[in-house]
Amino acid sequence: MLLAKIERTSIYLTKTKINSMKKDLHPSNYRLVVFKDMSNDYAFITKSCIDTKESTTWEDGNEYPLVKLEISHTSHPFYTGKMKLVDTAGRIDKFRSRYNKK
C-alpha cells in the first residue's frame, strides 16, 4: 500500500515538473569568465553572464573574458584574519586634513 502511494506521488511530481518548466529562462550569454583579484593576482574561473571588455588567457590555453576585482576571499580581512585593507578613498581626505592651511 505504501509503495503504491509513493509510486503515484513520484509519477505526479514528475508530470508536474515537466509541465511547469519555463522556456528561455536563463540568459543566452552564460559562459566561463575569469575573475582576478588585483591586490594579490589571485584568479579563478566560473560561469557568469557579466559583460566585459577585457580578456585573458587561462591556464588551459583558452582565452576567456576577464573581470578585475578589488577584493576577493583571498584578500578580504574576514577570510584572511589580517586587517590589511587599502583605503583608496580616504587618502585624499587624510592629505587635505594634514596639510590644510589654517
Secondary structure, DSSP 8 states (H G I E B T S, - for coil): -HHHHHHHHHHHHHHHHHHH--TT-S-TT-EEEEEEETTTTEEEEEEE----SEEEE-TTS-EEEEEEES--TTT-HHHHS------SSHHHHHHHHHS---
